[in-house]
Amino acid sequence: MIGWIGLLFVFLLCVVTVGGVWLVVGLRTGVWSPGVLVSIFGITFYFAILYACSTLFGVLSRNAIVCIVVTIVFFPPIGFIAILLNLPT
């Protein structure tokens, strides 16, 4: 029920970080690429997938170590699938 708070937190961090980098690069170089801002949604979605995996295995196993290890093992295949599908990570 409160899982959306974690997603909101990551989304806001991405907005501040990516938006700040985009703003600074835009002011210093004059290059205003709006495609950079789209990465905010990709990063948040990637976190949502890992968060769901972590929550699922945390509930099923009731063990924090299993939850962390499974999430770490699940991390590279998602990136590999994104590369195969030519999706932004």
C-alpha positions in Angstrom: 0.0 0.0 0.0 2.8 2.4 0.7 5.0 1.2 -2.1 4.1 4.3 -4.2 6.1 6.4 -1.7 9.3 4.7 -2.7 8.5 5.2 -6.4 7.6 8.9 -5.7 10.9 9.4 -3.9 13.0 7.9 -6.7 11.0 9.9 -9.3 11.6 13.1 -7.4 15.3 12.3 -7.0 15.5 11.7 -10.8 13.7 14.9 -11.6 16.0 16.9 -9.5 19.2 15.1 -10.6 18.5 14.7 -14.3 16.7 18.0 -14.5 19.6 19.8 -12.8 22.2 18.2 -15.1 20.0 19.1 -18.1 19.7 22.7 -16.9 23.4 23.2 -16.2 24.5 21.6 -19.5 21.9 23.6 -21.3 23.0 26.9 -19.8 26.7 26.2 -20.3 26.6 24.8 -23.8 23.4 26.0 -25.3 22.3 22.4 -26.1 18.8 21.8 -24.9 18.1 18.2 -25.6 14.6 17.3 -24.3 15.4 13.6 -24.9 17.5 13.6 -21.7 14.4 14.4 -19.7 12.7 11.2 -20.9 15.3 9.2 -19.1 13.6 10.2 -15.8 10.7 7.8 -16.6 13.0 5.0 -17.7 15.0 5.2 -14.5 11.9 5.2 -12.4 10.4 2.3 -14.3 13.6 0.3 -13.9 13.5 1.0 -10.2 9.9 -0.1 -10.1 10.7 -3.5 -11.6 13.6 -4.0 -9.1 11.4 -2.8 -6.3 8.6 -5.2 -7.2 11.1 -8.1 -7.4 12.5 -7.2 -4.1 9.1 -7.0 -2.5 7.9 -10.2 -4.0 10.9 -12.3 -2.8 10.9 -10.5 0.5 7.2 -11.5 1.1 7.7 -15.0 -0.2 10.9 -15.8 1.7 10.5 -13.5 4.7 14.3 -13.2 4.6 16.1 -10.0 3.9 19.2 -11.7 2.6 17.3 -13.7 0.0 15.5 -10.6 -1.0 18.7 -8.6 -1.6 20.5 -11.5 -3.4 17.6 -12.3 -5.7 17.3 -8.6 -6.6 21.0 -8.3 -7.3 20.9 -11.4 -9.5 17.8 -10.1 -11.3 19.5 -6.7 -12.0 21.8 -7.7 -15.0 19.2 -9.7 -17.0 16.9 -6.8 -17.1 19.6 -4.5 -18.5 20.5 -7.2 -21.0 16.9 -7.5 -22.1 16.7 -3.7 -22.5 19.8 -3.8 -24.7 18.4 -6.6 -26.8 15.1 -4.7 -27.2 17.1 -1.5 -27.8 15.3 0.2 -25.0 16.8 3.1 -23.0 18.1 2.1 -19.6 
